[in-house]
Amino acid sequence: MAASWAEWGQQKLTGWYLSRNGVTNHTLNHLEWYYFGQTPEINIDELNHLRSCLMKLKPTNLAKFMNSYHNRTVIQITKPSSTMPASSPTVLSCPVLLMVGSESPIIDQVVDLNSRLDPTQSTFMKLEECGGLLLDEKAGAVSTGVQLFLQGQGYMVHKKVKAFSSMTPAPETEKQKPAIQESEEVLV
């Protein structure tokens, strides 16, 4: 999916700022959008951690990485059909797990990629209330998703995967209960 002119200009400006001026507020804001997406509430600890990590990077290397990322070409993958056999070089024939946050800035590209994959070989997982940092924001859900995907492929057959209920607020009693309550174990 092609970026709009505004996105293209923003990316060029950010790369220029990085290579000329180092990490500025402008570049930090762009990179925060890239990592967190449109998430309305950003965890301050995660934001501060990201900022400290970005400030440690060499700006010229980060600019080169961003330019190579923005100038990448589209991977030519097609869904198998009657005219395009599964043995075609443009058909991805290995099992694929696609995970994306519902607030991620690249959700449209991931959905587009999923539409070009063989549905019998691909699994799509969208994590609610999550931006671009899946492992930082929803580590338990990512772990469970990977375990279930591997079980579906025939690996970890005897491993029990714990299913988690949704996050619940901590009770206001003296005894603290865990924020994530485990439900019954699921064996897939």
Beta strands, then each sheet from edge to edge (+ up, - down):
strand 1: 96-101
strand 2: 122-127
strand 3: 161-164
strand 4: 182-186
sheet 1: 1+ 2+
sheet 2: 3+ 4-
end
